Amino acid sequence: MEELETIIMELLVNAGAARSQALTALQLARKGDFPGAEQAMTESREYVKQAHKIQTQLISIDEGTGKLPVNLITVHSQDHLMNAMVIQDLAGDMIELYRRLPPVN
C-alpha cells in the first residue's frame, strides 16, 4: 500500500509541475518572451507525459477490477492532471494571442 501511495504522489507532483510550467509559459508570453514561453510549455508537456505514464501504471494495477483503492489522494491526483491538461490547452491558445499583439514597451 505504501508503494501505491508513492506512485500516486509521483502522479500528483508531475501534474502539479505541468500546471506550474504552463502558467509560467503564460507569464513569459505576456512579457513577450516567446522562446522562454515555448521552453516552459515543452517542460509542461514532458511533465504531463510522465504523469500519463504513471496513470497508465495505475490503470494496469487496477485492471478494471477495482483493485486500486479510490481515496482522496487518488482523486486529487487525477484532478491535478486534468487541470494541468486544460491549462496547457488554454495556455497554448493564449500564447498565440499574445504573439499577435503589438509588443508592450
N, CA, C and O atoms as a printed pandas DataFrame, in Angstrom:
     atom_number atom_name residue_name chain_id  residue_number  x_coord  y_coord  z_coord
0              1         N          MET        A               1    0.825   -1.195    0.000
1              2        CA          MET        A               1    0.000    0.000    0.000
2              3         C          MET        A               1    0.868    1.256    0.000
3              4         O          MET        A               1    0.525    2.247   -0.645
4              5         N          GLU        A               2    1.976    1.220    0.711
5              6        CA          GLU        A               2    2.871    2.379    0.765
6              7         C          GLU        A               2    3.456    2.683   -0.615
7              8         O          GLU        A               2    3.618    3.845   -0.987
8              9         N          GLU        A               3    3.773    1.620   -1.372
9             10        CA          GLU        A               3    4.302    1.804   -2.728
10            11         C          GLU        A               3    3.252    2.469   -3.619
11            12         O          GLU        A               3    3.578    3.334   -4.431
12            13         N          LEU        A               4    2.006    2.064   -3.463
13            14        CA          LEU        A               4    0.918    2.653   -4.232
14            15         C          LEU        A               4    0.777    4.137   -3.927
15            16         O          LEU        A               4    0.579    4.936   -4.842
16            17         N          GLU        A               5    0.875    4.516   -2.672
17            18        CA          GLU        A               5    0.800    5.921   -2.292
18            19         C          GLU        A               5    1.941    6.722   -2.905
19            20         O          GLU        A               5    1.752    7.868   -3.311
20            21         N          THR        A               6    3.123    6.118   -2.972
21            22        CA          THR        A               6    4.277    6.777   -3.590
22            23         C          THR        A               6    4.011    7.020   -5.081
23            24         O          THR        A               6    4.305    8.096   -5.602
24            25         N          ILE        A               7    3.463    6.029   -5.751
25            26        CA          ILE        A               7    3.148    6.164   -7.183
26            27         C          ILE        A               7    2.128    7.279   -7.395
27            28         O          ILE        A               7    2.276    8.094   -8.305
28            29         N          ILE        A               8    1.102    7.313   -6.563
29            30        CA          ILE        A               8    0.074    8.339   -6.678
30            31         C          ILE        A               8    0.663    9.725   -6.409
31            32         O          ILE        A               8    0.304   10.695   -7.077
32            33         N          MET        A               9    1.555    9.816   -5.444
33            34        CA          MET        A               9    2.199   11.104   -5.156
34            35         C          MET        A               9    3.061   11.556   -6.335
35            36         O          MET        A               9    3.131   12.751   -6.624
36            37         N          GLU        A              10    3.717   10.617   -7.018
37            38        CA          GLU        A              10    4.503   10.964   -8.208
38            39         C          GLU        A              10    3.596   11.531   -9.295
39            40         O          GLU        A              10    3.964   12.484   -9.983
40            41         N          LEU        A              11    2.420   10.948   -9.447
41            42        CA          LEU        A              11    1.454   11.472  -10.403
42            43         C          LEU        A              11    1.063   12.896  -10.024
43            44         O          LEU        A              11    1.012   13.782  -10.877
44            45         N          LEU        A              12    0.794   13.105   -8.766
45            46        CA          LEU        A              12    0.396   14.423   -8.268
46            47         C          LEU        A              12    1.502   15.453   -8.496
47            48         O          LEU        A              12    1.227   16.566   -8.944
48            49         N          VAL        A              13    2.732   15.097   -8.196
49            50        CA          VAL        A              13    3.862   16.017   -8.353
50            51         C          VAL        A              13    4.068   16.372   -9.823
51            52         O          VAL        A              13    4.263   17.542  -10.155
52            53         N          ASN        A              14    4.028   15.382  -10.698
53            54        CA          ASN        A              14    4.225   15.650  -12.125
54            55         C          ASN        A              14    3.096   16.496  -12.695
55            56         O          ASN        A              14    3.341   17.396  -13.498
56            57         N          ALA        A              15    1.871   16.218  -12.290
57            58        CA          ALA        A              15    0.739   17.014  -12.767
58            59         C          ALA        A              15    0.847   18.452  -12.258
59            60         O          ALA        A              15    0.583   19.394  -13.004
60            61         N          GLY        A              16    1.229   18.621  -11.009
61            62        CA          GLY        A              16    1.393   19.967  -10.451
62            63         C          GLY        A              16    2.499   20.738  -11.145
63            64         O          GLY        A              16    2.362   21.935  -11.398
64            65         N          ALA        A              17    3.595   20.056  -11.454
65            66        CA          ALA        A              17    4.705   20.706  -12.161
66            67         C          ALA        A              17    4.285   21.095  -13.578
67            68         O          ALA        A              17    4.682   22.148  -14.076
68            69         N          ALA        A              18    3.489   20.257  -14.219
69            70        CA          ALA        A              18    2.992   20.573  -15.564
70            71         C          ALA        A              18    2.135   21.827  -15.530
71            72         O          ALA        A              18    2.263   22.704  -16.385
72            73         N          ARG        A              19    1.272   21.904  -14.547
73            74        CA          ARG        A              19    0.413   23.084  -14.389
74            75         C          ARG        A              19    1.255   24.336  -14.161
75            76         O          ARG        A              19    1.026   25.371  -14.787
76            77         N          SER        A              20    2.218   24.234  -13.270
77            78        CA          SER        A              20    3.074   25.386  -12.956
78            79         C          SER        A              20    3.848   25.865  -14.171
79            80         O          SER        A              20    3.961   27.069  -14.404
80            81         N          GLN        A              21    4.380   24.933  -14.944
81            82        CA          GLN        A              21    5.148   25.317  -16.131
82            83         C          GLN        A              21    4.256   25.960  -17.188
83            84         O          GLN        A              21    4.686   26.890  -17.871
84            85         N          ALA        A              22    3.037   25.487  -17.331
85            86        CA          ALA        A              22    2.125   26.100  -18.293
86            87         C          ALA        A              22    1.781   27.528  -17.868
87            88         O          ALA        A              22    1.703   28.425  -18.707
88            89         N          LEU        A              23    1.577   27.738  -16.576
89            90        CA          LEU        A              23    1.296   29.088  -16.087
90            91         C          LEU        A              23    2.523   29.992  -16.215
91            92         O          LEU        A              23    2.393   31.185  -16.490
92            93         N          THR        A              24    3.702   29.424  -16.017
93            94        CA          THR        A              24    4.941   30.173  -16.226
94            95         C          THR        A              24    5.054   30.590  -17.691
95            96         O          THR        A              24    5.458   31.713  -17.993
96            97         N          ALA        A              25    4.697   29.689  -18.589
97            98        CA          ALA        A              25    4.732   29.998  -20.019
98            99         C          ALA        A              25    3.834   31.190  -20.336
99           100         O          ALA        A              25    4.203   32.057  -21.128
100          101         N          LEU        A              26    2.662   31.232  -19.722
101          102        CA          LEU        A              26    1.761   32.366  -19.926
102          103         C          LEU        A              26    2.382   33.667  -19.444
103          104         O          LEU        A              26    2.296   34.687  -20.127
104          105         N          GLN        A              27    3.000   33.640  -18.283
105          106        CA          GLN        A              27    3.640   34.842  -17.740
106          107         C          GLN        A              27    4.756   35.325  -18.663
107          108         O          GLN        A              27    4.898   36.524  -18.901
108          109         N          LEU        A              28    5.538   34.393  -19.177
109          110        CA          LEU        A              28    6.634   34.752  -20.079
110          111         C          LEU        A              28    6.094   35.332  -21.389
111          112         O          LEU        A              28    6.628   36.314  -21.905
112          113         N          ALA        A              29    5.048   34.727  -21.915
113          114        CA          ALA        A              29    4.458   35.237  -23.160
114          115         C          ALA        A              29    3.895   36.639  -22.954
115          116         O          ALA        A              29    4.015   37.495  -23.831
116          117         N          ARG        A              30    3.289   36.871  -21.813
117          118        CA          ARG        A              30    2.731   38.201  -21.510
118          119         C          ARG        A              30    3.829   39.256  -21.548
119          120         O          ARG        A              30    3.582   40.404  -21.917
120          121         N          LYS        A              31    5.060   38.859  -21.159
121          122        CA          LYS        A              31    6.200   39.777  -21.169
122          123         C          LYS        A              31    6.871   39.831  -22.542
123          124         O          LYS        A              31    7.805   40.607  -22.745
124          125         N          GLY        A              32    6.402   39.013  -23.480
125          126        CA          GLY        A              32    6.995   38.995  -24.808
126          127         C          GLY        A              32    8.148   38.017  -24.972
127          128         O          GLY        A              32    8.806   38.006  -26.012
128          129         N          ASP        A              33    8.399   37.196  -23.961
129          130        CA          ASP        A              33    9.486   36.207  -24.024
130          131         C          ASP        A              33    8.935   34.895  -24.594
131          132         O          ASP        A              33    8.667   33.946  -23.857
132          133         N          PHE        A              34    8.772   34.862  -25.919
133          134        CA          PHE        A              34    8.166   33.701  -26.550
134          135         C          PHE        A              34    9.094   32.479  -26.580
135          136         O          PHE        A              34    8.600   31.358  -26.460
136          137         N          PRO        A              35   10.409   32.643  -26.735
137          138        CA          PRO        A              35   11.276   31.458  -26.612
138          139         C          PRO        A              35   11.183   30.840  -25.198
139          140         O          PRO        A              35   11.139   29.619  -25.045
140          141         N          GLY        A              36   11.153   31.699  -24.189
141          142        CA          GLY        A              36   11.011   31.198  -22.817
142          143         C          GLY        A              36    9.668   30.520  -22.608
143          144         O          GLY        A              36    9.577   29.496  -21.931
144          145         N          ALA        A              37    8.617   31.102  -23.198
145          146        CA          ALA        A              37    7.283   30.520  -23.089
146          147         C          ALA        A              37    7.240   29.147  -23.748
147          148         O          ALA        A              37    6.651   28.213  -23.203
148          149         N          GLU        A              38    7.858   29.022  -24.910
149          150        CA          GLU        A              38    7.890   27.730  -25.599
150          151         C          GLU        A              38    8.661   26.688  -24.784
151          152         O          GLU        A              38    8.262   25.526  -24.711
152          153         N          GLN        A              39    9.764   27.116  -24.176
153          154        CA          GLN        A              39   10.540   26.195  -23.340
154          155         C          GLN        A              39    9.710   25.720  -22.146
155          156         O          GLN        A              39    9.715   24.537  -21.807
156          157         N          ALA        A              40    9.003   26.650  -21.518
157          158        CA          ALA        A              40    8.164   26.286  -20.376
158          159         C          ALA        A              40    7.037   25.338  -20.803
159          160         O          ALA        A              40    6.691   24.413  -20.067
160          161         N          MET        A              41    6.471   25.565  -21.980
161          162        CA          MET        A              41    5.419   24.669  -22.470
162          163         C          MET        A              41    5.982   23.288  -22.794
163          164         O          MET        A              41    5.325   22.274  -22.557
164          165         N          THR        A              42    7.191   23.250  -23.333
165          166        CA          THR        A              42    7.836   21.959  -23.602
166          167         C          THR        A              42    8.024   21.194  -22.302
167          168         O          THR        A              42    7.755   19.995  -22.234
168          169         N          GLU        A              43    8.488   21.891  -21.269
169          170        CA          GLU        A              43    8.663   21.251  -19.967
170          171         C          GLU        A              43    7.315   20.797  -19.404
171          172         O          GLU        A              43    7.213   19.710  -18.835
172          173         N          SER        A              44    6.298   21.615  -19.561
173          174        CA          SER        A              44    4.958   21.254  -19.094
174          175         C          SER        A              44    4.483   19.974  -19.773
175          176         O          SER        A              44    3.940   19.083  -19.121
176          177         N          ARG        A              45    4.689   19.888  -21.078
177          178        CA          ARG        A              45    4.278   18.681  -21.806
178          179         C          ARG        A              45    5.052   17.451  -21.351
179          180         O          ARG        A              45    4.496   16.354  -21.298
180          181         N          GLU        A              46    6.317   17.621  -21.026
181          182        CA          GLU        A              46    7.113   16.494  -20.518
182          183         C          GLU        A              46    6.569   16.000  -19.177
183          184         O          GLU        A              46    6.481   14.795  -18.939
184          185         N          TYR        A              47    6.205   16.940  -18.309
185          186        CA          TYR        A              47    5.627   16.543  -17.023
186          187         C          TYR        A              47    4.309   15.794  -17.220
187          188         O          TYR        A              47    4.041   14.816  -16.523
188          189         N          VAL        A              48    3.488   16.248  -18.163
189          190        CA          VAL        A              48    2.233   15.540  -18.433
190          191         C          VAL        A              48    2.524   14.152  -18.986
191          192         O          VAL        A              48    1.843   13.186  -18.643
192          193         N          LYS        A              49    3.529   14.054  -19.838
193          194        CA          LYS        A              49    3.897   12.748  -20.392
194          195         C          LYS        A              49    4.279   11.784  -19.257
195          196         O          LYS        A              49    3.866   10.624  -19.257
196          197         N          GLN        A              50    5.062   12.268  -18.301
197          198        CA          GLN        A              50    5.436   11.432  -17.150
198          199         C          GLN        A              50    4.210   11.071  -16.320
199          200         O          GLN        A              50    4.069    9.933  -15.870
200          201         N          ALA        A              51    3.331   12.035  -16.122
201          202        CA          ALA        A              51    2.112   11.777  -15.352
202          203         C          ALA        A              51    1.253   10.727  -16.054
203          204         O          ALA        A              51    0.664    9.868  -15.398
204          205         N          HIS        A              52    1.180   10.791  -17.383
205          206        CA          HIS        A              52    0.409    9.794  -18.137
206          207         C          HIS        A              52    0.995    8.399  -17.965
207          208         O          HIS        A              52    0.256    7.423  -17.836
208          209         N          LYS        A              53    2.314    8.305  -17.963
209          210        CA          LYS        A              53    2.951    7.001  -17.752
210          211         C          LYS        A              53    2.557    6.428  -16.397
211          212         O          LYS        A              53    2.270    5.238  -16.271
212          213         N          ILE        A              54    2.546    7.283  -15.397
213          214        CA          ILE        A              54    2.176    6.846  -14.055
214          215         C          ILE        A              54    0.699    6.467  -14.025
215          216         O          ILE        A              54    0.323    5.462  -13.421
216          217         N          GLN        A              55   -0.127    7.267  -14.670
217          218        CA          GLN        A              55   -1.556    6.964  -14.725
218          219         C          GLN        A              55   -1.784    5.603  -15.400
219          220         O          GLN        A              55   -2.606    4.812  -14.938
220          221         N          THR        A              56   -1.068    5.338  -16.474
221          222        CA          THR        A              56   -1.170    4.050  -17.157
222          223         C          THR        A              56   -0.737    2.911  -16.237
223          224         O          THR        A              56   -1.337    1.836  -16.241
224          225         N          GLN        A              57    0.302    3.155  -15.454
225          226        CA          GLN        A              57    0.755    2.162  -14.491
226          227         C          GLN        A              57   -0.352    1.859  -13.476
227          228         O          GLN        A              57   -0.590    0.698  -13.141
228          229         N          LEU        A              58   -1.018    2.889  -12.997
229          230        CA          LEU        A              58   -2.106    2.702  -12.038
230          231         C          LEU        A              58   -3.281    1.951  -12.673
231          232         O          LEU        A              58   -3.897    1.094  -12.039
232          233         N          ILE        A              59   -3.577    2.277  -13.912
233          234        CA          ILE        A              59   -4.663    1.588  -14.614
234          235         C          ILE        A              59   -4.332    0.115  -14.773
235          236         O          ILE        A              59   -5.208   -0.737  -14.628
236          237         N          SER        A              60   -3.075   -0.193  -15.070
237          238        CA          SER        A              60   -2.693   -1.600  -15.232
238          239         C          SER        A              60   -2.746   -2.353  -13.902
239          240         O          SER        A              60   -3.046   -3.546  -13.875
240          241         N          ILE        A              61   -2.458   -1.662  -12.809
241          242        CA          ILE        A              61   -2.582   -2.293  -11.485
242          243         C          ILE        A              61   -4.048   -2.629  -11.214
243          244         O          ILE        A              61   -4.362   -3.701  -10.698
244          245         N          ASP        A              62   -4.937   -1.705  -11.566
245          246        CA          ASP        A              62   -6.363   -1.881  -11.296
246          247         C          ASP        A              62   -6.993   -2.931  -12.204
247          248         O          ASP        A              62   -7.860   -3.688  -11.768
248          249         N          GLU        A              63   -6.569   -2.981  -13.450
249          250        CA          GLU        A              63   -7.091   -3.914  -14.450
250          251         C          GLU        A              63   -8.614   -3.839  -14.597
251          252         O          GLU        A              63   -9.248   -4.810  -15.011
252          253         N          GLY        A              64   -9.191   -2.697  -14.262
253          254        CA          GLY        A              64  -10.631   -2.543  -14.396
254          255         C          GLY        A              64  -11.445   -3.357  -13.417
255          256         O          GLY        A              64  -12.650   -3.533  -13.595
256          257         N          THR        A              65  -10.791   -3.853  -12.384
257          258        CA          THR        A              65  -11.488   -4.741  -11.446
258          259         C          THR        A              65  -11.661   -4.136  -10.061
259          260         O          THR        A              65  -12.178   -4.796   -9.160
260          261         N          GLY        A              66  -11.241   -2.900   -9.881
261          262        CA          GLY        A              66  -11.401   -2.288   -8.568
262          263         C          GLY        A              66  -10.314   -2.663   -7.579
263          264         O          GLY        A              66  -10.498   -2.523   -6.369
264          265         N          LYS        A              67   -9.166   -3.145   -8.088
265          266        CA          LYS        A              67   -8.056   -3.486   -7.194
266          267         C          LYS        A              67   -7.425   -2.249   -6.568
267          268         O          LYS        A              67   -6.879   -2.299   -5.465
268          269         N          LEU        A              68   -7.509   -1.153   -7.285
269          270        CA          LEU        A              68   -6.912    0.096   -6.817
270          271         C          LEU        A              68   -7.912    0.821   -5.922
271          272         O          LEU        A              68   -9.010    1.160   -6.364
272          273         N          PRO        A              69   -7.539    1.057   -4.671
273          274        CA          PRO        A              69   -8.476    1.766   -3.799
274          275         C          PRO        A              69   -8.627    3.222   -4.234
275          276         O          PRO        A              69   -7.646    3.908   -4.520
276          277         N          VAL        A              70   -9.852    3.664   -4.275
277          278        CA          VAL        A              70  -10.110    5.057   -4.645
278          279         C          VAL        A              70  -10.237    5.841   -3.347
279          280         O          VAL        A              70  -11.194    5.686   -2.589
280          281         N          ASN        A              71   -9.233    6.694   -3.117
281          282        CA          ASN        A              71   -9.240    7.527   -1.922
282          283         C          ASN        A              71   -9.056    8.981   -2.352
283          284         O          ASN        A              71   -8.917    9.275   -3.539
284          285         N          LEU        A              72   -9.056    9.859   -1.401
285          286        CA          LEU        A              72   -8.999   11.286   -1.712
286          287         C          LEU        A              72   -7.736   11.662   -2.484
287          288         O          LEU        A              72   -7.808   12.468   -3.411
288          289         N          ILE        A              73   -6.590   11.102   -2.127
289          290        CA          ILE        A              73   -5.340   11.475   -2.805
290          291         C          ILE        A              73   -5.337   10.978   -4.255
291          292         O          ILE        A              73   -4.766   11.626   -5.133
292          293         N          THR        A              74   -5.973    9.830   -4.505
293          294        CA          THR        A              74   -6.077    9.331   -5.876
294          295         C          THR        A              74   -6.932   10.273   -6.716
295          296         O          THR        A              74   -6.551   10.648   -7.825
296          297         N          VAL        A              75   -8.070   10.648   -6.186
297          298        CA          VAL        A              75   -8.962   11.574   -6.896
298          299         C          VAL        A              75   -8.267   12.919   -7.082
299          300         O          VAL        A              75   -8.363   13.520   -8.153
300          301         N          HIS        A              76   -7.578   13.392   -6.065
301          302        CA          HIS        A              76   -6.877   14.672   -6.124
302          303         C          HIS        A              76   -5.801   14.650   -7.216
303          304         O          HIS        A              76   -5.652   15.620   -7.960
304          305         N          SER        A              77   -5.061   13.560   -7.312
305          306        CA          SER        A              77   -4.007   13.479   -8.327
306          307         C          SER        A              77   -4.602   13.476   -9.731
307          308         O          SER        A              77   -4.050   14.097  -10.639
308          309         N          GLN        A              78   -5.718   12.785   -9.915
309          310        CA          GLN        A              78   -6.383   12.772  -11.221
310          311         C          GLN        A              78   -6.923   14.158  -11.568
311          312         O          GLN        A              78   -6.866   14.590  -12.719
312          313         N          ASP        A              79   -7.441   14.839  -10.566
313          314        CA          ASP        A              79   -7.947   16.197  -10.756
314          315         C          ASP        A              79   -6.813   17.136  -11.169
315          316         O          ASP        A              79   -6.984   17.971  -12.058
316          317         N          HIS        A              80   -5.661   16.995  -10.524
317          318        CA          HIS        A              80   -4.496   17.822  -10.876
318          319         C          HIS        A              80   -4.078   17.580  -12.327
319          320         O          HIS        A              80   -3.780   18.522  -13.061
320          321         N          LEU        A              81   -4.061   16.326  -12.728
321          322        CA          LEU        A              81   -3.660   16.009  -14.095
322          323         C          LEU        A              81   -4.643   16.611  -15.097
323          324         O          LEU        A              81   -4.232   17.218  -16.087
324          325         N          MET        A              82   -5.924   16.446  -14.844
325          326        CA          MET        A              82   -6.927   17.003  -15.743
326          327         C          MET        A              82   -6.796   18.522  -15.827
327          328         O          MET        A              82   -6.852   19.089  -16.918
328          329         N          ASN        A              83   -6.623   19.178  -14.691
329          330        CA          ASN        A              83   -6.475   20.636  -14.691
330          331         C          ASN        A              83   -5.218   21.062  -15.437
331          332         O          ASN        A              83   -5.243   22.044  -16.179
332          333         N          ALA        A              84   -4.129   20.343  -15.254
333          334        CA          ALA        A              84   -2.886   20.679  -15.955
334          335         C          ALA        A              84   -3.083   20.609  -17.461
335          336         O          ALA        A              84   -2.594   21.463  -18.200
336          337         N          MET        A              85   -3.798   19.593  -17.908
337          338        CA          MET        A              85   -4.012   19.434  -19.340
338          339         C          MET        A              85   -4.907   20.544  -19.898
339          340         O          MET        A              85   -4.666   21.036  -21.001
340          341         N          VAL        A              86   -5.920   20.933  -19.158
341          342        CA          VAL        A              86   -6.798   22.027  -19.593
342          343         C          VAL        A              86   -6.003   23.334  -19.639
343          344         O          VAL        A              86   -6.120   24.103  -20.593
344          345         N          ILE        A              87   -5.201   23.578  -18.614
345          346        CA          ILE        A              87   -4.401   24.802  -18.579
346          347         C          ILE        A              87   -3.400   24.811  -19.733
347          348         O          ILE        A              87   -3.166   25.860  -20.333
348          349         N          GLN        A              88   -2.813   23.669  -20.050
349          350        CA          GLN        A              88   -1.907   23.598  -21.201
350          351         C          GLN        A              88   -2.615   24.007  -22.479
351          352         O          GLN        A              88   -2.094   24.804  -23.258
352          353         N          ASP        A              89   -3.795   23.464  -22.691
353          354        CA          ASP        A              89   -4.553   23.794  -23.906
354          355         C          ASP        A              89   -4.841   25.288  -23.980
355          356         O          ASP        A              89   -4.624   25.921  -25.014
356          357         N          LEU        A              90   -5.326   25.839  -22.887
357          358        CA          LEU        A              90   -5.640   27.270  -22.865
358          359         C          LEU        A              90   -4.382   28.118  -22.994
359          360         O          LEU        A              90   -4.387   29.134  -23.689
360          361         N          ALA        A              91   -3.306   27.710  -22.332
361          362        CA          ALA        A              91   -2.053   28.470  -22.408
362          363         C          ALA        A              91   -1.537   28.515  -23.838
363          364         O          ALA        A              91   -1.073   29.558  -24.299
364          365         N          GLY        A              92   -1.614   27.395  -24.541
365          366        CA          GLY        A              92   -1.173   27.373  -25.929
366          367         C          GLY        A              92   -1.917   28.387  -26.782
367          368         O          GLY        A              92   -1.314   29.112  -27.574
368          369         N          ASP        A              93   -3.241   28.430  -26.612
369          370        CA          ASP        A              93   -4.042   29.403  -27.363
370          371         C          ASP        A              93   -3.723   30.832  -26.948
371          372         O          ASP        A              93   -3.607   31.714  -27.798
372          373         N          MET        A              94   -3.581   31.063  -25.654
373          374        CA          MET        A              94   -3.309   32.421  -25.178
374          375         C          MET        A              94   -1.925   32.901  -25.610
375          376         O          MET        A              94   -1.747   34.082  -25.909
376          377         N          ILE        A              95   -0.958   32.008  -25.644
377          378        CA          ILE        A              95    0.379   32.390  -26.101
378          379         C          ILE        A              95    0.308   32.840  -27.559
379          380         O          ILE        A              95    0.948   33.818  -27.944
380          381         N          GLU        A              96   -0.468   32.127  -28.361
381          382        CA          GLU        A              96   -0.640   32.540  -29.761
382          383         C          GLU        A              96   -1.299   33.907  -29.851
383          384         O          GLU        A              96   -0.942   34.709  -30.713
384          385         N          LEU        A              97   -2.248   34.182  -28.980
385          386        CA          LEU        A              97   -2.871   35.502  -28.969
386          387         C          LEU        A              97   -1.863   36.579  -28.575
387          388         O          LEU        A              97   -1.838   37.651  -29.179
388          389         N          TYR        A              98   -1.032   36.303  -27.567
389          390        CA          TYR        A              98   -0.004   37.268  -27.181
390          391         C          TYR        A              98    0.958   37.556  -28.324
391          392         O          TYR        A              98    1.421   38.687  -28.475
392          393         N          ARG        A              99    1.261   36.543  -29.130
393          394        CA          ARG        A              99    2.156   36.736  -30.284
394          395         C          ARG        A              99    1.592   37.748  -31.268
395          396         O          ARG        A              99    2.342   38.478  -31.917
396          397         N          ARG        A             100    0.281   37.790  -31.377
397          398        CA          ARG        A             100   -0.377   38.659  -32.351
398          399         C          ARG        A             100   -0.534   40.104  -31.868
399          400         O          ARG        A             100   -0.828   41.002  -32.657
400          401         N          LEU        A             101   -0.340   40.311  -30.593
401          402        CA          LEU        A             101   -0.464   41.658  -30.035
402          403         C          LEU        A             101    0.806   42.454  -30.293
403          404         O          LEU        A             101    1.893   41.883  -30.382
404          405         N          PRO        A             102    0.671   43.770  -30.412
405          406        CA          PRO        A             102    1.896   44.577  -30.544
406          407         C          PRO        A             102    2.702   44.492  -29.249
407          408         O          PRO        A             102    2.120   44.362  -28.173
408          409         N          PRO        A             103    4.035   44.564  -29.336
409          410        CA          PRO        A             103    4.883   44.496  -28.132
410          411         C          PRO        A             103    4.553   45.632  -27.168
411          412         O          PRO        A             103    4.252   46.753  -27.577
412          413         N          VAL        A             104    4.618   45.315  -25.899
413          414        CA          VAL        A             104    4.398   46.320  -24.844
414          415         C          VAL        A             104    5.751   46.844  -24.419
415          416         O          VAL        A             104    6.647   46.067  -24.089
416          417         N          ASN        A             105    5.905   48.146  -24.423
417          418        CA          ASN        A             105    7.194   48.754  -24.042
418          419         C          ASN        A             105    7.217   49.124  -22.583
419          420         O          ASN        A             105    8.220   49.645  -22.094
